[in-house]
Amino acid sequence: MSLIPATILTGFLGSGKTTLLKRVLEEAHGQKIAVIENEFGEENIDNDILVSDTKEQIIQMSNGCICCTIREDLREALQLLAAKKRKGLLDFDRVVIETTGLADPGPVAQTFFMDDEIAESYLLDSILTLVDAKHAQVQLDERQEARRQVGFADQIFISKTDLVSGDEVAALMHRLKHMNPRAPQKAVHFGEVPLAEVFDLRGFNLNAKLDIDPDFLKEDEHEGHDHAPGEHCDHPSHQHGGHHHAHDDDVKSFVFKSERAFDPAKLEDFLGAIVNIYGPRMLRYKGVLHMKGTDRKVIFQGVHQLMGSDLGPAWAKDEKRSSKMVFIGIDLPKDIFLQGMAQCLV
């Protein structure tokens, strides 16, 4: 049986997760989707679109999708769904896990790697994060869960942009980009998102595409935007309304780049050491690396303490071999990471 793709849908309270999910479920796409709601007493999806309001844990929906509300272990729910699918009792093509607005997506993502039984049935496709344009700045200032959700995202959808000015949206996008430069951002209206932007994003695939916004890299190269917290910054996104905002978010990102090859043993030792110390604060890290001893790209990625690498495609004849790795985490010591990586080069 081929692996069942799974998508994690996250976002702070009121950001529009349920709206997006309803829209995805109601669209006539011919796919049967199993939804796992990680319950926290929030508004349930069931009221509007479920056929029957039974006490059963798994409910069939009007369009052939199914909904499963879990109050206990995610692992058990995933195992139960996979077992029912194998036995032909349930028919579905993919799983969407809607986390509570207060959840850290990290442990949810880790379930797919740490549990052999889950790993044999499912493929984690991506983490989608919804951000509410009207309340995001305050939520990001005050709530670490909101910042973590941004740090983990493979794709960011910004909702409620019609309730704020264009400058405010630009400022928010600028801030999110600094927290997570590898997640594309898109403004969405009432959850209207083409399915191609929701499913099969391969955000967790160890594939060779490392999407980092090119402008972010340019900005980093000459360190032109590394102003200290509270220092004056001329970036246009900070200039809305004539007053100045400095955000010193604890979730930040930085990129390591080099054209020299890595020594595989040194790199493994270094990454092992930093993951030991900083693992819980390392949200996502991903790279395409130029390694000594192979003509293929090495694709690397990790979540918290879990990391892995795969051989990607061969370097093309005229392609410049180089490494590029992005780290996204909570108060990570950029200098230690960048110097350590540099010491692993041949």
Residue pairs with C-beta under 8 A, 6 or more apart in sequence:
1 85
1 86
1 121
3 121
3 122
3 123
4 82
4 85
4 92
4 93
4 94
4 95
4 121
4 122
4 123
5 93
5 94
5 95
5 122
5 123
5 125
5 199
5 200
6 78
6 94
6 95
6 96
6 97
6 112
6 122
6 123
6 124
6 125
7 94
7 95
7 96
7 97
7 125
7 126
7 127
7 128
7 198
7 199
8 96
8 97
8 99
8 105
8 108
8 109
8 124
8 126
8 127
8 128
9 17
9 20
9 21
9 96
9 97
9 98
9 99
9 128
9 130
10 17
10 99
10 103
10 105
10 108
10 127
10 128
10 129
10 130
10 149
10 152
10 153
11 17
11 101
11 129
11 130
11 131
11 132
11 149
11 157
12 101
12 102
12 130
12 131
12 132
12 135
12 136
12 139
12 143
12 145
12 146
12 149
13 42
13 101
13 102
14 101
14 132
14 135
15 101
15 130
15 131
15 132
15 136
15 159
16 130
16 132
16 157
16 159
16 160
16 188
16 190
16 191
17 98
17 101
17 130
18 42
18 43
18 45
18 98
19 159
19 190
19 191
20 130
20 157
20 159
20 188
20 191
20 193
20 198
21 35
21 45
21 96
21 98
21 191
22 45
22 48
22 49
22 191
23 190
23 191
23 192
23 193
24 33
24 96
24 191
24 193
24 195
24 198
25 33
25 35
25 45
25 49
25 61
25 63
25 65
26 49
26 63
27 195
28 63
29 195
31 93
31 94
31 195
31 199
32 64
32 65
32 66
32 91
32 92
32 93
33 65
33 66
33 92
33 93
33 94
33 95
33 96
34 65
34 66
34 67
34 68
34 81
34 90
34 92
34 94
34 95
34 96
35 45
35 65
35 66
35 67
35 68
35 95
35 96
35 97
35 98
36 68
36 69
36 70
36 74
36 77
36 78
36 81
36 95
36 96
36 97
36 98
37 44
37 45
37 67
37 68
37 69
37 70
37 98
38 70
38 74
38 97
38 98
38 99
38 100
38 103
38 108
39 69
39 70
39 71
39 100
40 100
40 101
40 102
40 103
42 100
42 101
44 69
45 67
45 98
46 53
46 59
46 67
46 69
49 61
49 62
49 63
50 59
50 61
50 62
50 67
51 59
51 60
51 61
51 62
52 59
52 60
57 68
57 69
57 70
57 77
57 80
58 66
58 67
58 68
58 80
58 81
58 84
58 90
59 66
59 67
59 68
60 66
61 67
64 91
65 92
66 90
66 92
68 77
68 80
68 81
70 76
70 77
74 97
74 108
74 111
75 111
75 115
75 117
75 118
78 95
78 111
78 118
78 121
78 122
79 117
79 118
79 121
81 90
81 92
81 95
82 118
82 121
82 122
84 90
85 91
85 92
94 125
94 199
95 122
97 108
99 105
99 108
101 145
102 145
103 145
103 149
104 145
104 148
104 149
105 127
105 129
105 148
105 149
105 152
106 148
106 152
106 283
106 303
106 304
109 124
109 127
109 152
109 204
109 303
110 303
110 304
110 306
111 118
112 118
112 119
112 122
112 123
112 124
112 204
113 119
113 124
113 303
113 306
113 308
114 306
123 204
124 204
125 199
125 200
125 201
125 202
125 203
125 204
125 205
126 154
126 155
126 201
126 202
126 203
126 204
127 152
127 153
127 154
127 155
127 203
127 204
128 153
128 154
128 155
128 156
128 157
128 198
129 149
129 150
129 152
129 153
129 155
129 156
129 157
129 183
130 156
130 157
130 158
130 159
130 188
131 150
131 156
131 157
131 158
131 159
131 172
131 176
132 139
132 158
132 159
132 160
133 158
133 159
133 160
133 161
133 163
133 164
133 168
133 169
133 172
133 187
134 160
134 163
134 164
136 146
136 158
136 172
137 168
137 171
137 172
137 175
137 245
137 247
139 146
140 146
140 147
140 150
140 175
140 247
140 249
141 247
144 250
144 330
147 179
147 249
147 250
147 251
147 330
148 251
148 283
148 330
150 156
150 176
150 179
150 180
150 183
150 251
151 179
151 180
151 251
151 253
151 283
151 284
151 328
151 329
151 330
152 283
152 284
152 303
152 328
153 180
153 183
154 182
154 183
154 201
154 203
154 204
155 183
155 184
155 186
155 197
155 198
155 201
155 203
156 176
156 180
156 183
156 184
156 185
156 186
157 185
157 186
157 187
157 188
157 193
158 169
158 172
158 173
158 176
158 185
158 186
158 187
158 188
159 187
159 188
159 189
159 190
159 191
161 169
161 187
161 189
162 189
165 240
167 237
167 239
167 240
167 241
168 240
169 187
170 236
170 237
170 240
171 237
171 238
171 240
171 245
173 185
173 237
174 235
174 237
174 238
175 237
175 247
175 249
176 183
176 185
177 185
177 213
177 216
178 216
178 249
178 252
178 253
179 249
179 251
179 252
179 253
179 328
180 251
180 253
180 284
180 328
181 212
181 213
181 216
181 217
181 253
181 255
181 326
182 210
182 211
182 212
182 213
182 253
182 284
182 286
182 326
182 328
184 211
186 193
186 197
202 209
204 301
206 299
206 300
206 301
206 308
206 309
206 310
206 312
207 299
207 312
208 288
208 297
208 299
208 312
208 313
210 286
210 287
210 288
210 324
210 326
212 255
212 324
212 326
216 255
217 255
217 257
219 225
220 254
220 255
225 233
225 235
227 233
227 246
229 246
229 248
230 246
230 248
231 246
232 244
233 244
233 246
238 244
238 245
238 246
250 330
250 331
251 283
251 328
251 329
251 330
252 328
252 329
252 331
252 332
252 334
253 326
253 327
253 328
253 329
254 326
254 327
254 332
254 334
254 337
254 338
255 324
255 325
255 326
255 327
256 287
256 323
256 324
256 325
256 326
256 327
256 337
256 338
256 341
256 342
257 322
257 323
257 324
257 325
258 290
258 322
258 323
258 341
258 342
258 345
259 290
259 320
259 321
259 322
259 323
260 290
260 345
260 346
261 290
261 291
261 292
261 321
261 323
261 345
261 346
262 289
262 290
262 291
262 292
262 323
262 344
262 345
262 346
263 292
263 344
263 345
263 346
264 291
264 292
264 293
266 343
266 344
267 289
267 291
267 341
267 344
269 344
270 340
270 341
270 343
270 344
271 302
271 307
273 340
274 282
274 336
274 337
274 340
275 282
275 302
275 305
275 307
276 305
278 329
278 332
278 333
279 304
279 305
280 304
280 305
281 329
281 330
281 331
281 332
282 302
282 303
282 304
282 305
282 327
282 328
282 329
282 332
283 303
283 304
283 328
283 329
283 330
284 301
284 302
284 303
284 326
284 328
284 329
285 300
285 301
285 302
285 307
285 325
285 326
285 327
285 328
285 329
286 300
286 301
286 302
286 325
286 326
287 299
287 300
287 301
287 323
287 324
287 325
287 326
288 297
288 298
288 299
288 300
288 312
288 323
288 324
288 325
289 297
289 298
289 299
289 300
289 309
289 323
289 325
290 297
290 298
290 315
290 321
290 322
290 323
291 298
292 346
294 311
295 314
295 315
296 311
296 312
296 313
296 314
296 315
297 311
297 312
297 313
297 314
297 315
298 309
298 310
298 311
298 312
299 309
299 310
299 311
299 312
300 307
300 308
300 309
300 325
301 307
301 308
301 309
302 308
315 321
325 341
327 337
